[in-house]
Amino acid sequence: MAELFLGLDTATEFLTLALWNAADGVVARSEERLQREHAQRILPAIDALLKGIGSRPEDLSGIGVGVGPGSYTGLRIGLATASGLARALGVSLAGCDTLAAIAARGLGPGQTAVAVLEAGRGNVYAGSYRSEGATVRTATPPVKLARVALGEHFPNIPMVEALPPDAALIARRVSEGAPAEPIYL
């Protein structure tokens, strides 16, 4: 059986999970708008996702986690869960920019877009990303700015907003080994 990777993100109002392997691509996916119930629902959701394909946590080869920017509490829940599972299972842990995972939902091949996430008080988190083959690369790193300044900061670039992060992208990025360090802006 091919190595199995878990991707998860809790930095937004969504709890997004995916199981991915190189041979089959996305093996299972779960997305749920939870608002503020991430802590109560994340472990049962991971367990259900694994059981749905006849797997167990011990079958995981690595875990990828969305590192923000996003909700402070949501980031802590995702990072703590991913870190604890990776340590307990003895598997690798890697981080992925949550905005890149949101951009992945709205990008076609060779396209560039700005991923936008509410930051409260009239502000947003935003960064630009481009599709390169099977992955998404950062064109402009995430920033926090006033929503009214989006067009000025990112002129003539399409926006991707209000979509759940793509946990499959996060799972695929485990092999890149990016640190699982939160992005606080």
N, CA, C and O of each residue as an XYZ file, in Angstrom:
740
protein
N       0.845     -1.187      0.000
C       0.000      0.000      0.000
C       0.889      1.249      0.000
O       1.922      1.288      0.668
N       0.477      2.250     -0.748
C       1.242      3.505     -0.838
C       1.187      4.243      0.488
O       0.263      4.069      1.283
N       2.201      5.072      0.705
C       2.212      5.885      1.917
C       0.948      6.734      1.973
O       0.500      7.263      0.956
N       0.377      6.862      3.172
C      -0.865      7.589      3.369
C      -0.592      8.832      4.207
O       0.013      8.749      5.276
N      -1.043      9.985      3.713
C      -0.812     11.257      4.394
C      -2.142     11.907      4.761
O      -3.101     11.877      3.989
N      -2.177     12.490      5.945
C      -3.341     13.225      6.423
C      -3.057     14.717      6.298
O      -1.996     15.187      6.709
N      -3.997     15.455      5.735
C      -3.929     16.914      5.716
C      -5.097     17.450      6.506
O      -6.214     16.946      6.392
N      -4.844     18.484      7.317
C      -5.934     19.067      8.100
C      -5.750     20.567      8.230
O      -4.628     21.074      8.243
N      -6.877     21.271      8.328
C      -6.835     22.712      8.540
C      -8.007     23.126      9.418
O      -9.146     22.723      9.179
N      -7.718     23.937     10.441
C      -8.724     24.451     11.365
C      -8.595     25.964     11.529
O      -9.153     26.531     12.469
N      -7.873     26.618     10.634
C      -7.617     28.054     10.761
C      -8.798     28.914     10.326
O      -8.803     30.121     10.565
N      -9.794     28.307      9.691
C     -10.968     29.048      9.224
C     -12.201     28.487      9.928
O     -12.077     27.688     10.856
N     -13.360     28.892      9.500
C     -14.594     28.371     10.083
C     -14.832     26.915      9.680
O     -15.741     26.273     10.205
N     -14.039     26.395      8.766
C     -14.174     25.026      8.292
C     -13.187     24.101      9.006
O     -12.085     24.509      9.373
N     -13.603     22.860      9.193
C     -12.696     21.780      9.551
C     -12.536     20.986      8.262
O     -13.478     20.337      7.807
N     -11.344     21.038      7.676
C     -11.101     20.313      6.435
C     -10.055     19.237      6.676
O      -9.016     19.481      7.289
N     -10.350     18.051      6.183
C      -9.465     16.895      6.328
C      -9.367     16.189      4.978
O     -10.319     16.188      4.199
N      -8.221     15.597      4.714
C      -8.073     14.770      3.510
C      -7.018     13.707      3.768
O      -6.040     13.928      4.481
N      -7.243     12.566      3.175
C      -6.241     11.500      3.136
C      -5.780     11.410      1.690
O      -6.595     11.379      0.768
N      -4.469     11.368      1.502
C      -3.885     11.410      0.170
C      -2.722     10.435      0.089
O      -1.983     10.255      1.057
N      -2.563      9.804     -1.075
C      -1.345      9.046     -1.342
C      -0.945      9.263     -2.789
O      -1.768      9.638     -3.625
N       0.313      9.026     -3.073
C       0.854      9.325     -4.400
C       0.246      8.456     -5.486
O       0.131      8.889     -6.633
N      -0.144      7.241     -5.142
C      -0.683      6.328     -6.151
C      -2.117      6.679     -6.564
O      -2.461      6.610     -7.744
N      -2.946      7.055     -5.591
C      -4.367      7.253     -5.854
C      -4.822      8.712     -5.778
O      -5.943      9.030     -6.175
N      -3.975      9.585     -5.278
C      -4.395     10.975     -5.064
C      -5.244     11.078     -3.819
O      -4.898     10.498     -2.790
N      -6.354     11.807     -3.884
C      -7.235     11.974     -2.731
C      -7.994     10.670     -2.511
O      -8.740     10.216     -3.379
N      -7.793     10.080     -1.346
C      -8.427      8.817     -1.002
C      -9.735      9.076     -0.249
O     -10.709      8.340     -0.413
N      -9.751     10.123      0.574
C     -10.951     10.497      1.338
C     -10.844     11.974      1.693
O      -9.750     12.523      1.827
N     -12.009     12.603      1.842
C     -12.036     14.031      2.148
C     -13.240     14.305      3.044
O     -14.283     13.662      2.923
N     -13.076     15.274      3.944
C     -14.173     15.709      4.796
C     -14.062     17.217      4.972
O     -12.989     17.741      5.273
N     -15.177     17.907      4.780
C     -15.213     19.360      4.965
C     -16.498     19.706      5.679
O     -17.584     19.295      5.271
N     -16.362     20.465      6.744
C     -17.536     20.830      7.512
C     -17.372     22.244      8.051
O     -16.325     22.595      8.595
N     -18.415     23.047      7.897
C     -18.402     24.400      8.477
C     -18.800     24.249      9.944
O     -19.932     23.880     10.254
N     -17.857     24.538     10.841
C     -18.086     24.312     12.267
C     -18.162     25.588     13.092
O     -18.573     25.545     14.252
N     -17.785     26.693     12.533
C     -17.676     27.937     13.297
C     -16.631     27.759     14.394
O     -15.446     27.983     14.145
N     -17.039     27.360     15.611
C     -16.090     27.283     16.734
C     -16.071     25.924     17.435
O     -15.751     25.854     18.622
N     -16.399     24.871     16.744
C     -16.457     23.542     17.358
C     -15.276     22.655     16.971
O     -15.345     21.437     17.136
N     -14.214     23.234     16.469
C     -13.084     22.439     15.982
C     -12.525     21.499     17.055
O     -12.264     20.328     16.777
N     -12.343     21.999     18.259
C     -11.707     21.199     19.310
C     -12.517     19.942     19.621
O     -11.946     18.872     19.834
N     -13.832     20.066     19.647
C     -14.679     18.920     19.972
C     -14.780     17.924     18.821
O     -15.000     16.736     19.054
N     -14.626     18.382     17.605
C     -14.933     17.545     16.457
C     -13.729     16.980     15.710
O     -13.876     16.035     14.935
N     -12.537     17.547     15.930
C     -11.410     17.162     15.067
C     -11.001     15.697     15.216
O     -10.865     15.004     14.207
N     -10.804     15.210     16.424
C     -10.351     13.823     16.574
C     -11.405     12.814     16.111
O     -11.055     11.868     15.405
N     -12.686     12.976     16.481
C     -13.681     12.047     15.931
C     -13.764     12.106     14.397
O     -13.985     11.082     13.752
N     -13.588     13.294     13.817
C     -13.639     13.421     12.357
C     -12.457     12.712     11.696
O     -12.629     12.063     10.665
N     -11.266     12.826     12.274
C     -10.093     12.114     11.735
C     -10.311     10.611     11.837
O     -10.034      9.873     10.891
N     -10.805     10.159     12.979
C     -11.070      8.737     13.180
C     -12.081      8.220     12.159
O     -11.883      7.155     11.574
N     -13.163      8.969     11.942
C     -14.186      8.556     10.975
C     -13.629      8.522      9.552
O     -13.956      7.621      8.780
N     -12.791      9.498      9.202
C     -12.198      9.539      7.860
C     -11.331      8.307      7.623
O     -11.417      7.672      6.572
N     -10.499      7.975      8.600
C      -9.639      6.800      8.477
C     -10.456      5.513      8.412
O     -10.206      4.656      7.565
N     -11.435      5.379      9.310
C     -12.276      4.168      9.319
C     -13.041      4.023      8.013
O     -13.289      2.906      7.559
N     -13.416      5.142      7.406
C     -14.156      5.117      6.146
C     -13.409      4.447      5.012
O     -14.029      3.968      4.062
N     -12.091      4.405      5.094
C     -11.299      3.719      4.052
C     -10.634      2.459      4.607
O      -9.766      1.872      3.961
N     -11.048      2.050      5.812
C     -10.499      0.831      6.406
C      -9.094      0.994      6.932
O      -8.329      0.030      6.964
N      -8.736      2.211      7.350
C      -7.393      2.472      7.874
C      -7.458      2.878      9.337
O      -8.529      3.116      9.895
N      -6.270      2.950      9.941
C      -6.117      3.363     11.341
C      -5.046      4.440     11.394
O      -4.290      4.601     10.435
N      -4.966      5.179     12.489
C      -3.918      6.199     12.603
C      -2.519      5.638     12.361
O      -1.662      6.333     11.814
N      -2.282      4.413     12.753
C      -0.970      3.781     12.584
C      -0.587      3.604     11.121
O       0.580      3.357     10.817
N      -1.552      3.727     10.208
C      -1.287      3.593      8.770
C      -0.757      4.884      8.154
O      -0.320      4.887      7.003
N      -0.794      5.978      8.909
C      -0.342      7.267      8.379
C       1.183      7.329      8.270
O       1.898      6.841      9.145
N       1.661      7.927      7.201
C       3.098      8.125      6.992
C       3.533      9.546      7.312
O       4.723      9.806      7.496
N       2.579     10.467      7.381
C       2.897     11.857      7.671
C       1.629     12.666      7.819
O       0.553     12.254      7.385
N       1.772     13.827      8.440
C       0.635     14.713      8.686
C       1.010     16.122      8.256
O       2.078     16.629      8.599
N       0.115     16.742      7.500
C       0.271     18.138      7.112
C      -0.806     18.958      7.789
O      -1.938     18.502      7.946
N      -0.454     20.171      8.190
C      -1.394     21.022      8.905
C      -1.360     22.437      8.337
O      -0.297     22.964      8.011
N      -2.547     23.045      8.222
C      -2.628     24.440      7.820
C      -2.112     25.320      8.944
O      -2.547     25.190     10.088
N      -1.185     26.216      8.624
C      -0.526     27.032      9.655
C      -0.982     28.488      9.655
O      -0.369     29.342     10.296
N      -2.064     28.760      8.928
C      -2.591     30.119      8.933
C      -2.069     30.912      7.761
O      -1.408     30.385      6.865
N      -2.380     32.182      7.791
C      -3.006     32.927      8.864
C      -4.475     32.522      9.012
O      -5.065     31.894      8.133
N      -5.039     32.907     10.162
C      -6.428     32.591     10.440
C      -6.737     32.804     11.896
O      -6.054     33.556     12.591
N      -7.771     32.136     12.351
C      -8.203     32.229     13.742
C      -7.104     31.740     14.689
O      -6.572     30.643     14.520
N      -6.771     32.558     15.678
C      -5.728     32.174     16.642
C      -6.079     30.847     17.305
O      -5.258     29.931     17.344
N      -7.300     30.745     17.827
C      -7.699     29.519     18.517
C      -7.731     28.350     17.543
O      -7.277     27.253     17.870
N      -8.267     28.579     16.348
C      -8.309     27.524     15.348
C      -6.918     27.010     14.987
O      -6.705     25.804     14.863
N      -5.979     27.934     14.822
C      -4.599     27.531     14.524
C      -4.025     26.662     15.636
O      -3.397     25.636     15.373
N      -4.245     27.078     16.871
C      -3.701     26.328     18.013
C      -4.292     24.919     18.065
O      -3.580     23.957     18.353
N      -5.588     24.796     17.789
C      -6.240     23.481     17.806
C      -5.636     22.577     16.736
O      -5.277     21.434     17.020
N      -5.523     23.078     15.519
C      -4.970     22.273     14.433
C      -3.520     21.892     14.664
O      -3.132     20.739     14.479
N      -2.722     22.870     15.070
C      -1.300     22.602     15.309
C      -1.091     21.634     16.465
O      -0.256     20.734     16.376
N      -1.837     21.809     17.543
C      -1.687     20.909     18.695
C      -2.113     19.487     18.335
O      -1.449     18.521     18.708
N      -3.215     19.367     17.615
C      -3.699     18.042     17.213
C      -2.700     17.368     16.274
O      -2.320     16.218     16.492
N      -2.281     18.074     15.244
C      -1.344     17.499     14.275
C      -0.021     17.128     14.933
O       0.531     16.057     14.681
N       0.478     18.019     15.775
C       1.747     17.764     16.452
C       1.647     16.558     17.389
O       2.530     15.700     17.407
N       0.573     16.502     18.159
C       0.386     15.374     19.075
C       0.264     14.055     18.349
O       0.865     13.060     18.754
N      -0.510     14.039     17.273
C      -0.655     12.804     16.493
C       0.667     12.391     15.852
O       1.053     11.223     15.910
N       1.353     13.344     15.246
C       2.630     13.025     14.591
C       3.635     12.471     15.592
O       4.342     11.503     15.309
N       3.691     13.091     16.755
C       4.633     12.621     17.779
C       4.249     11.229     18.275
O       5.106     10.355     18.407
N       2.967     11.025     18.547
C       2.514      9.723     19.055
C       2.725      8.610     18.028
O       3.040      7.477     18.392
N       2.551      8.935     16.754
C       2.682      7.927     15.703
C       4.102      7.805     15.154
O       4.408      6.867     14.418
N       4.976      8.763     15.517
C       6.345      8.743     15.021
C       6.437      9.035     13.530
O       7.275      8.463     12.832
N       5.566      9.937     13.035
C       5.570     10.285     11.610
C       5.953     11.743     11.425
O       5.967     12.521     12.380
N       6.260     12.101     10.197
C       6.658     13.477      9.906
C       5.467     14.424      9.987
O       4.317     14.040      9.775
N       5.790     15.683     10.303
C       4.804     16.749     10.406
C       5.304     17.916      9.570
O       6.476     18.285      9.645
N       4.412     18.497      8.770
C       4.791     19.651      7.950
C       3.639     20.648      7.923
O       2.476     20.285      8.096
N       3.988     21.910      7.702
C       2.989     22.967      7.641
C       2.751     23.436      6.225
O       3.588     23.260      5.340
N       1.579     24.044      6.028
C       1.208     24.608      4.734
C       0.408     25.876      4.986
O      -0.496     25.884      5.822
N       0.727     26.928      4.284
C       0.012     28.194      4.333
C      -1.478     27.950      4.027
O      -1.820     27.426      2.967
N      -2.350     28.332      4.958
C      -3.792     28.156      4.778
C      -4.304     28.901      3.552
O      -5.186     28.401      2.853
N      -3.771     30.081      3.280
C      -4.216     30.825      2.101
C      -3.862     30.094      0.806
O      -4.615     30.162     -0.165
N      -2.735     29.403      0.782
C      -2.384     28.596     -0.400
C      -3.411     27.487     -0.589
O      -3.799     27.176     -1.715
N      -3.851     26.891      0.523
C      -4.846     25.821      0.451
C      -6.209     26.356      0.001
O      -6.958     25.648     -0.671
N      -6.532     27.598      0.367
C      -7.768     28.221     -0.118
C      -7.623     28.535     -1.609
O      -8.542     28.284     -2.388
N      -6.482     29.078     -2.002
C      -6.241     29.408     -3.411
C      -6.350     28.170     -4.292
O      -6.841     28.249     -5.418
N      -5.898     27.035     -3.788
C      -5.932     25.792     -4.570
C      -7.338     25.462     -5.049
O      -7.507     24.826     -6.089
N      -8.349     25.890     -4.297
C      -9.743     25.634     -4.658
C     -10.208     26.459     -5.847
O     -11.141     26.062     -6.546
N      -9.574     27.600     -6.089
C     -10.056     28.497     -7.126
C      -9.127     28.688     -8.306
O      -9.422     29.470     -9.209
N      -8.011     27.986     -8.308
C      -7.027     28.161     -9.370
C      -7.135     27.087    -10.443
O      -7.246     25.899    -10.143
N      -7.101     27.525    -11.699
C      -6.966     26.597    -12.805
C      -5.495     26.496    -13.182
O      -4.680     27.252    -12.652
N      -5.133     25.594    -14.073
C      -3.740     25.438    -14.479
C      -3.133     26.750    -14.976
O      -3.703     27.416    -15.840
N      -1.988     27.113    -14.432
C      -1.256     28.302    -14.849
C      -1.838     29.623    -14.394
O      -1.326     30.676    -14.774
N      -2.887     29.604    -13.596
C      -3.528     30.839    -13.145
C      -2.894     31.386    -11.870
O      -2.242     30.662    -11.118
N      -3.105     32.686    -11.647
C      -2.711     33.358    -10.415
C      -3.963     33.972     -9.807
O      -4.805     34.511    -10.526
N      -4.089     33.894     -8.483
C      -5.234     34.484     -7.780
C      -4.792     34.933     -6.403
O      -3.768     34.496     -5.877
N      -5.594     35.818     -5.834
C      -5.382     36.277     -4.459
C      -6.364     35.533     -3.569
O      -7.575     35.605     -3.778
N      -5.844     34.817     -2.577
C      -6.694     34.158     -1.588
C      -6.951     35.155     -0.470
O      -6.034     35.821      0.010
N      -8.218     35.249     -0.060
C      -8.635     36.227      0.933
C      -9.377     35.522      2.057
O     -10.209     34.647      1.816
N      -9.064     35.917      3.301
C      -9.705     35.357      4.488
C     -10.015     36.495      5.447
O      -9.150     37.325      5.724
N     -11.232     36.541      5.953
C     -11.631     37.583      6.915
C     -10.697     37.591      8.114
O     -10.336     36.539      8.642
N     -10.309     38.791      8.540
C      -9.453     38.948      9.719
C     -10.138     39.784     10.797
O      -9.563     40.019     11.859
N     -11.361     40.231     10.529
C     -12.121     41.015     11.506
C     -11.802     42.497     11.435
O     -10.747     42.903     10.948
N     -12.733     43.291     11.930
C     -12.578     44.745     12.007
C     -12.238     45.396     10.670
O     -11.450     46.340     10.607
N     -12.838     44.884      9.614
C     -12.616     45.463      8.290
C     -11.316     45.052      7.634
O     -10.952     45.585      6.586
N     -10.610     44.108      8.238
C      -9.330     43.642      7.708
C      -9.464     42.244      7.106
O     -10.408     41.508      7.394
N      -8.498     41.907      6.268
C      -8.421     40.574      5.678
C      -6.973     40.104      5.685
O      -6.041     40.904      5.764
N      -6.810     38.800      5.601
C      -5.516     38.205      5.305
C      -5.549     37.912      3.813
O      -6.548     37.403      3.306
N      -4.489     38.222      3.118
C      -4.467     37.985      1.678
C      -3.046     37.684      1.206
O      -2.068     38.179      1.766
N      -2.960     36.876      0.185
C      -1.687     36.564     -0.456
C      -1.988     36.104     -1.868
O      -3.088     35.622     -2.138
N      -1.033     36.243     -2.771
C      -1.280     35.776     -4.135
C      -0.525     34.475     -4.379
O       0.571     34.250     -3.867
N      -1.163     33.631     -5.184
C      -0.672     32.271     -5.424
C      -0.860     31.923     -6.886
O      -1.775     32.420     -7.542
N       0.014     31.064     -7.392
C      -0.107     30.628     -8.781
C      -0.063     29.099     -8.843
O       0.617     28.432     -8.063
N      -0.805     28.597     -9.788
C      -0.857     27.160    -10.016
C       0.325     26.775    -10.886
O       0.546     27.358    -11.948
N       1.081     25.789    -10.426
C       2.228     25.273    -11.188
C       2.135     23.754    -11.203
O       2.501     23.086    -10.237
N       1.651     23.233    -12.287
C       1.480     21.784    -12.368
C       0.453     21.320    -11.352
O      -0.679     21.803    -11.339
N       0.843     20.391    -10.509
C      -0.080     19.826     -9.522
C      -0.055     20.567     -8.191
O      -0.702     20.137     -7.235
N       0.673     21.660     -8.114
C       0.756     22.340     -6.828
C       0.474     23.829     -6.962
O       0.245     24.338     -8.059
N       0.494     24.505     -5.841
C       0.251     25.944     -5.759
C       1.468     26.575     -5.104
O       1.918     26.119     -4.054
N       1.996     27.611     -5.713
C       3.177     28.301     -5.185
C       2.822     29.723     -4.775
O       1.923     30.338     -5.348
N       3.527     30.236     -3.787
C       3.307     31.594     -3.301
C       3.925     32.594     -4.256
O       5.109     32.503     -4.578
N       3.125     33.552     -4.712
C       3.638     34.652     -5.528
C       3.922     35.856     -4.629
O       4.952     36.515     -4.778
N       3.013     36.143     -3.699
C       3.171     37.211     -2.714
C       2.782     36.653     -1.359
O       1.644     36.210     -1.199
N       3.677     36.651     -0.368
C       3.368     36.078      0.944
C       2.167     36.756      1.609
O       1.832     37.896      1.285
N       1.522     36.047      2.540
C       0.344     36.589      3.214
C       0.632     37.901      3.948
O       1.693     38.091      4.542
N      -0.358     38.795      3.884
C      -0.313     40.064      4.608
C      -1.686     40.289      5.238
O      -2.681     39.695      4.823
N      -1.717     41.147      6.233
C      -2.981     41.592      6.817
C      -3.163     43.037      6.384
O      -2.268     43.862      6.570
N      -4.330     43.349      5.801
C      -4.583     44.708      5.341
C      -6.076     44.998      5.384
O      -6.899     44.092      5.517
N      -6.401     46.255      5.270
C      -7.802     46.669      5.226
C      -8.432     46.131      3.950
O      -7.825     46.172      2.880
N      -9.661     45.625      4.075
C     -10.354     45.081      2.900
C     -10.416     46.104      1.775
O     -10.302     45.739      0.605
N     -10.593     47.371      2.106
C     -10.705     48.408      1.075
C      -9.401     48.594      0.300
O      -9.410     49.182     -0.781
N      -8.280     48.103      0.835
C      -6.987     48.241      0.163
C      -6.625     47.028     -0.694
O      -5.561     47.008     -1.312
N      -7.489     46.024     -0.737
C      -7.182     44.802     -1.493
C      -6.866     45.093     -2.964
O      -5.843     44.643     -3.480
N      -7.727     45.830     -3.622
C      -7.539     46.124     -5.046
C      -6.283     46.924     -5.319
O      -5.648     46.763     -6.361
N      -5.926     47.782     -4.384
C      -4.714     48.596     -4.518
C      -3.456     47.734     -4.338
O      -2.469     47.892     -5.057
N      -3.516     46.818     -3.359
C      -2.360     45.970     -3.051
C      -2.179     44.849     -4.093
O      -1.059     44.445     -4.406
N      -3.311     44.367     -4.616
C      -3.292     43.274     -5.602
C      -4.111     43.688     -6.824
O      -5.199     43.154     -7.039
N      -3.610     44.628     -7.628
C      -4.395     45.118     -8.767
C      -4.567     44.063     -9.861
O      -3.635     43.339    -10.211
N      -5.773     44.005    -10.377
C      -6.090     43.162    -11.537
C      -5.809     41.680    -11.356
O      -5.491     40.980    -12.318
N      -5.926     41.201    -10.120
C      -5.744     39.766     -9.872
C      -7.066     39.230     -9.321
O      -7.611     39.804     -8.379
N      -7.592     38.143     -9.887
C      -8.846     37.578     -9.388
C      -8.724     37.155     -7.914
O      -7.650     36.765     -7.456
N      -9.840     37.240     -7.187
C      -9.877     36.894     -5.764
C     -10.535     35.525     -5.571
O     -11.473     35.166     -6.283
N     -10.026     34.773     -4.596
C     -10.622     33.507     -4.164
C     -10.949     33.701     -2.691
O     -10.059     33.960     -1.881
N     -12.233     33.575     -2.345
C     -12.654     33.868     -0.974
C     -13.826     32.978     -0.589
O     -14.579     32.516     -1.446
N     -13.970     32.744      0.711
C     -15.097     32.009      1.290
C     -15.127     30.534      0.874
O     -16.186     29.908      0.897
N     -13.988     29.983      0.499
C     -13.892     28.567      0.174
C     -13.129     27.839      1.279
O     -12.241     28.424      1.899
N     -13.459     26.581      1.533
C     -12.691     25.840      2.532
C     -11.282     25.539      2.015
O     -11.098     25.311      0.819
N     -10.295     25.539      2.901
C      -8.938     25.164      2.483
C      -8.912     23.740      1.919
O      -9.655     22.873      2.379
N      -8.077     23.511      0.948
C      -7.929     22.188      0.333
C      -6.953     21.363      1.165
O      -5.737     21.527      1.060
N      -7.498     20.478      1.991
C      -6.657     19.658      2.869
C      -5.812     18.663      2.083
O      -4.785     18.201      2.580
N      -6.231     18.326      0.856
C      -5.423     17.428      0.023
C      -4.110     18.096     -0.365
O      -3.066     17.443     -0.377
N      -4.148     19.394     -0.682
C      -2.903     20.128     -0.957
C      -2.000     20.089      0.272
O      -0.790     19.895      0.155
N      -2.586     20.272      1.433
C      -1.810     20.252      2.684
C      -1.168     18.884      2.877
O       0.000     18.802      3.257
N      -1.906     17.816      2.623
C      -1.354     16.461      2.749
C      -0.222     16.229      1.752
O       0.803     15.641      2.096
N      -0.414     16.698      0.505
C       0.631     16.511     -0.526
C       1.920     17.234     -0.160
O       3.005     16.812     -0.562
N       1.810     18.305      0.590
C       2.994     19.100      0.922
C       3.830     18.533      2.061
O       4.873     19.100      2.387
N       3.412     17.444      2.671
C       4.207     16.858      3.760
C       5.619     16.555      3.278
O       6.583     16.757      4.017
N       5.749     16.075      2.049
C       7.073     15.718      1.518
C       7.996     16.922      1.406
O       9.216     16.760      1.389
N       7.435     18.135      1.328
C       8.265     19.347      1.249
C       8.880     19.703      2.595
O       9.871     20.431      2.658
N       8.290     19.189      3.671
C       8.878     19.370      5.004
C       8.887     20.781      5.549
O       9.732     21.112      6.381
N       7.962     21.627      5.098
C       7.904     22.996      5.644
C       7.574     22.926      7.133
O       6.777     22.087      7.553
N       8.177     23.794      7.924
C       7.923     23.738      9.361
C       6.454     24.009      9.699
O       5.779     24.790      9.028
N       5.988     23.358     10.735
C       4.605     23.548     11.205
C       4.601     24.679     12.235
O       4.295     24.474     13.409
N       4.947     25.868     11.763
C       4.991     27.070     12.600
C       3.831     27.977     12.213
O       3.631     28.239     11.027
N       3.066     28.460     13.180
C       1.914     29.289     12.847
C       2.304     30.625     12.207
O       3.332     31.216     12.537
N       1.458     31.079     11.289
C       1.627     32.388     10.683
C       0.644     33.326     11.369
O      -0.557     33.294     11.097
N       1.164     34.157     12.257
C       0.327     35.168     12.924
C       0.631     36.505     12.296
O       1.787     36.925     12.237
N      -0.410     37.178     11.826
C      -0.223     38.491     11.213
C      -0.946     39.545     12.017
O      -0.910     40.723     11.663
